[in-house]
Amino acid sequence: MTKSGNIGKQRIGAAAGILAPILAFTCILTAIASHPGFSWANNALSDLGIIPGITGPLFNFGIYASGLLAFSFAIFGLLSYIGKKWVGKIGVALFGAATIALIAIGIFNESYSGTHFAVSVAFFVLMPISMFMVTCAFLISRQGPMAIFTLLIGIASALPWVSLFAFHYVQGVAIPEFISGVAISAWTIMLSYKILKKIGN
């Protein structure tokens, strides 16, 4: 592949990494606003996916479409940035697997209870693990600040779940889902920006 072709793919990946969180949270928050019965303390975000009217389709679209964009970010952006060594490739593979699980969450809503539960668990387990592997990749490539940032994101995405199981601070899982999603989204946007900055030089 030519250098210009590779840069083009990296731009696509970085753009997808920025758009994925924007699309996801726009659809999630709009779906919440459209359903007054939603409770942050008692519901899961995925409960929105089976609400009739605009709420369910909007939520599900936001989840699987953002998953597709995040997968594009993994393949075209993240792989080129940290995938030169085996640790980086494993981190990208885990991140990509998590995005596939995210796509499946949107496709297999709570009407498919067993499948939905399995892919939801896969997403929220794989994301922190991928962050820890990517942290190792950044350490190997001597990118200390990004390694620290990625490690903190991994902790931030896992801690709400660990705390929930330890202290049961809410009945539902919407809050840990949201916090974990925001943490990963911040990392994705930051890394997309760094990719764009790198290829722009």
GURO-362805 format. One line per 8 residues: number of its first residue (from 1); their letters; for each residue x, y, z of N, C-alpha, C. Coordinates in steps of 0.02 Angstrom, whole numbers. Each point is the difference from the previous one (the first is absolute). Example, Ala and Ser with C-alpha at 12.3 -4.5 7.8 and 13.67 -1.06 7.14 Angstrom:
1 = as = 660,-284,390,-45,59,0,45,60,0  -18,53,-36,42,59,3,-39,55,37
***
This chain:
1 = mtksgnig = 42,-60,0,-42,60,0,44,62,0  -21,52,-39,38,62,-1,-6,37,65  48,45,11,-1,39,62,-63,42,4  -21,30,-56,-60,42,1,-62,-42,15  -1,-62,-26,-57,-44,14,-3,-18,73  59,-13,30,2,-17,71,-21,60,43  22,60,-18,-20,60,37,-75,10,-6  -28,-14,-60,-72,7,-9,-39,-46,46
9 = kqrigaaa = 23,-62,7,-33,-47,45,6,22,73  58,27,18,8,24,68,-47,59,15  -9,43,-50,-47,56,9,-71,-26,9  -18,-50,-38,-67,-30,7,-8,-30,70  52,-36,22,-3,-30,66,-6,51,55  39,54,-5,-1,53,51,-67,36,0  -26,14,-60,-65,33,-4,-55,-44,31  5,-65,-14,-49,-47,29,6,-3,76
17 = gilapila = 62,5,26,11,0,72,-29,60,35  -4,56,-35,-30,61,28,-76,-3,-6  -25,-25,-57,-72,-1,-13,-36,-52,42  33,-56,15,-34,-54,35,-29,22,68  40,31,44,-28,22,64,-54,54,-8  10,46,-48,-49,53,-10,-67,-30,-20  1,-47,-47,-62,-32,-22,-31,-40,56  41,-39,35,-26,-43,54,-36,41,53
25 = ftciltai = 33,52,26,-29,36,56,-56,47,-22  2,23,-62,-57,39,-26,-63,-44,-1  7,-61,-26,-58,-45,-3,-22,-23,69  48,-16,44,-17,-23,67,-37,54,39  27,60,1,-30,54,39,-67,21,-30  -6,-1,-66,-65,16,-31,-51,-54,16  22,-63,0,-46,-54,18,-23,7,72  45,18,45,-17,11,70,-51,57,6
33 = ashpgfsw = 13,54,-36,-45,58,2,-70,-18,-26  -3,-48,-47,-65,-19,-30,-39,-48,44  30,-24,54,-34,-49,43,4,23,72  -51,37,23,1,28,68,4,-53,55  -19,-62,-15,2,-52,52,68,-28,14  50,21,-38,68,-26,10,28,24,66  32,-46,38,31,17,64,74,-18,-2  43,49,14,72,-14,1,17,-50,55
41 = annalsdl = -37,1,55,17,-43,57,-27,-70,-8  -54,-9,-37,-34,-65,-1,2,-36,-67  18,34,-54,0,-30,-66,70,-14,-26  2,-40,-52,59,-6,-43,-11,43,-61  53,25,-30,-9,38,-62,-35,-41,-53  15,-64,-1,-29,-44,-51,-76,-9,8  -27,18,58,-73,-2,8,-33,46,-51  35,52,-22,-27,46,-49,-10,-34,-68
49 = giipgitg = 37,-53,-13,-1,-32,-66,-64,-38,-15  -42,-11,50,-63,-37,-12,-61,44,13  10,66,6,-55,46,9,-32,15,-68  -66,-4,-6,-33,14,-64,8,73,-21  -18,14,-63,5,67,-26,70,15,-24  22,62,9,66,21,-25,56,-23,46  -14,-11,64,52,-13,50,42,-61,-17  -32,-57,-10,37,-62,-13,42,2,-63
57 = plfnfgiy = -30,16,-58,39,3,-62,58,50,3  -12,57,32,52,51,5,59,-25,41  -16,-30,58,52,-26,43,40,-55,-35  -35,-48,-29,33,-57,-32,43,23,-59  -26,47,-40,39,26,-56,64,33,25  -6,41,53,59,33,26,53,-48,23  -22,-57,30,48,-48,26,35,-38,-57  -39,-28,-47,35,-41,-51,36,43,-51
65 = asgllafs = -25,60,-15,34,44,-47,66,26,30  -2,18,63,62,23,33,49,-59,7  -26,-60,8,43,-59,2,36,-11,-66  -36,10,-55,31,-5,-66,55,53,-9  -14,61,22,50,53,-5,60,-16,43  -12,-26,61,55,-17,45,42,-57,-28  -32,-47,-34,37,-54,-33,45,28,-55  -26,48,-38,40,33,-52,60,36,31
73 = faifglls = -12,32,57,55,32,36,54,-51,19  -21,-58,24,48,-52,20,41,-23,-59  -32,-14,-55,34,-29,-59,43,50,-37  -27,60,-11,35,49,-41,42,50,39  -17,12,63,36,49,40,44,-31,53  -30,-37,45,37,-27,58,54,-49,-22  -15,-44,-47,49,-50,-22,62,32,-29  -9,52,-40,58,34,-29,41,38,52
81 = yigkkwvg = -33,19,55,34,41,50,39,-42,51  -28,-57,20,35,-39,52,10,-74,-19  -18,-18,-62,-1,-71,-18,64,-28,-29  56,34,11,63,-24,-29,29,-59,39  -12,-3,65,24,-55,41,-58,-44,22  15,-61,23,-52,-48,16,-46,23,56  27,37,49,-43,25,54,-52,48,-27  22,43,-45,-46,47,-31,-53,-35,-41
89 = kigvalfg = 21,-52,-37,-48,-38,-41,-53,-34,45  22,-26,57,-48,-31,46,-48,53,27  26,58,18,-42,54,24,-52,21,-51  22,6,-63,-47,18,-54,-52,-54,-10  22,-63,2,-47,-56,-9,-53,-1,54  20,13,62,-47,2,56,-48,59,-7  27,57,-20,-42,59,-10,-49,-13,-57  24,-30,-54,-44,-16,-56,-54,-50,19
97 = aatialia = 18,-49,41,-50,-49,24,-53,35,42  21,48,41,-47,38,41,-48,40,-44  25,29,-55,-45,38,-44,-49,-46,-36  21,-61,-16,-46,-48,-30,-56,-18,51  20,-7,63,-50,-11,53,-48,59,5  26,61,-9,-43,59,2,-51,-1,-57  24,-18,-59,-47,-6,-57,-55,-51,17  20,-55,29,-48,-53,17,-49,23,54
105 = igifnesy = 21,44,46,-46,26,50,-58,37,-33  17,39,-52,-52,37,-36,-45,-43,-42  28,-54,-27,-40,-44,-43,-42,-48,42  31,-29,51,-36,-47,43,-20,36,65  -56,36,-3,-21,37,59,-26,-48,54  -29,28,52,-20,-41,57,-55,-52,-16  -30,5,-59,-47,-52,-22,36,-66,-9  65,4,-16,43,-60,-6,41,-5,64
113 = sgthfavs = -33,-15,55,28,10,67,69,-34,10  6,-64,-18,63,-35,11,56,28,-41  -12,10,-64,51,28,-45,18,71,21  -50,39,17,13,70,19,43,3,63  -15,-42,48,40,-1,62,72,-19,-15  10,-50,-42,67,-25,-15,42,54,-35  -29,33,-50,39,50,-37,11,63,41  -47,16,45,9,58,45,58,-13,48
121 = vaffvlmp = 2,-60,29,55,-17,45,66,1,-39  -1,-27,-61,61,-2,-40,27,70,-13  -45,47,-16,22,69,-14,33,31,61  -34,-3,58,25,35,59,59,-36,34  12,-62,-19,59,-36,25,59,11,-48  -13,-4,-64,55,5,-49,29,70,-4  -41,51,8,26,68,-6,55,16,51  -11,-11,65,55,14,47,62,-43,-13
129 = ismfmvtc = -11,-64,-18,58,-44,-14,39,27,-59  -36,23,-52,35,28,-59,40,61,20  -27,41,46,36,60,22,65,-19,36  -1,-53,40,60,-20,35,52,-27,-49  -22,-36,-52,47,-24,-51,29,59,-40  -42,48,-16,23,59,-37,49,40,43  -12,2,65,47,33,46,69,-31,-7  3,-67,-3,64,-34,-8,33,18,-67
137 = aflisrqg = -41,7,-52,27,18,-66,30,70,2  -33,46,34,27,68,6,64,0,41  3,-41,52,61,-3,41,59,-26,-41  -13,-52,-40,53,-29,-42,26,51,-51  -46,40,-26,20,51,-50,22,66,33  6,-2,67,26,57,39,-44,63,-8  -66,-11,0,-47,55,-1,-32,4,70  40,24,48,-20,0,70,-66,35,14
145 = pmaiftll = -9,63,-23,-63,35,15,-62,-38,-26  5,-28,-60,-58,-37,-27,-10,-65,39  54,-30,23,-6,-61,40,-37,14,65  18,55,33,-33,19,62,-73,16,-12  -13,39,-52,-69,19,-16,-43,-62,-15  28,-46,-39,-37,-60,-18,-12,-44,61  50,-5,43,-9,-39,62,-56,29,43  0,66,7,-53,33,39,-69,-11,-31
153 = igiasalp = -3,0,-66,-64,-13,-34,-22,-72,13  47,-46,-3,-17,-70,14,-28,-8,71  32,34,48,-24,-3,69,-69,33,6  -7,58,-33,-64,37,3,-57,-40,-31  15,-39,-51,-53,-39,-32,-18,-63,39  47,-25,40,-13,-60,40,-26,15,70  23,56,29,-16,15,70,-75,5,16  -41,31,-44,-71,3,16,-32,-69,8
161 = wvslfafh = 25,-49,-38,-27,-68,4,25,-36,62  64,8,15,27,-31,60,-36,29,62  -10,66,0,-35,32,56,-72,-23,5  -32,-10,-57,-70,-22,1,-6,-69,32  43,-45,-20,-2,-68,29,21,-1,73  44,48,19,23,1,70,-48,35,47  -32,55,-25,-39,42,45,-74,6,-19  -18,-23,-61,-70,3,-23,-29,70,9
169 = yvqgvaip = 35,51,-27,-20,69,12,-62,21,-39  -21,-39,-51,-63,11,-35,-31,-68,-17  -65,1,-14,-34,-63,-18,13,-18,-74  -1,49,-43,11,-12,-71,73,8,-19  14,-6,-65,69,5,-23,12,58,-47  -50,45,-7,8,56,-47,59,44,19  10,13,64,54,45,21,69,-29,-15  15,-62,21,66,-27,-20,8,-7,-75
177 = efisgvai = -54,-16,-36,4,-3,-73,20,67,-28  -32,53,24,12,67,-26,71,24,16  21,-9,63,67,21,20,53,-36,-40  -8,-66,-7,48,-39,-39,2,23,-72  -59,13,-29,-4,22,-69,32,68,-10  -10,46,47,30,66,-5,76,-5,3  26,-42,45,72,-7,6,31,-26,-65  -28,-53,-28,26,-27,-62,-6,50,-57
185 = sawtimls = -55,37,-1,-11,50,-53,53,55,3  16,22,62,52,51,7,66,-24,-28  17,-63,14,62,-28,-26,-1,-5,-76  -56,-22,-27,-6,-8,-73,8,66,-36  -32,51,27,5,67,-31,71,27,6  32,-9,57,68,24,10,48,-34,-48  -5,-67,-7,45,-35,-43,-13,17,-74  -63,10,-17,-17,20,-69,33,67,-16
193 = ykilkkig = -3,46,48,32,65,-9,75,-8,-10  32,-44,39,72,-11,-6,17,-30,-68  -42,-45,-25,11,-30,-66,-3,54,-54  -51,43,5,-7,54,-49,59,48,3  23,14,60,57,45,9,63,-31,-29  9,-66,11,59,-34,-25,3,0,-76  -55,-17,-32,0,-5,-74,-2,69,-33  -17,51,41,-2,68,-27,68,32,-3
201 = n = 49,-29,37,68,28,2,41,-23,-60
***
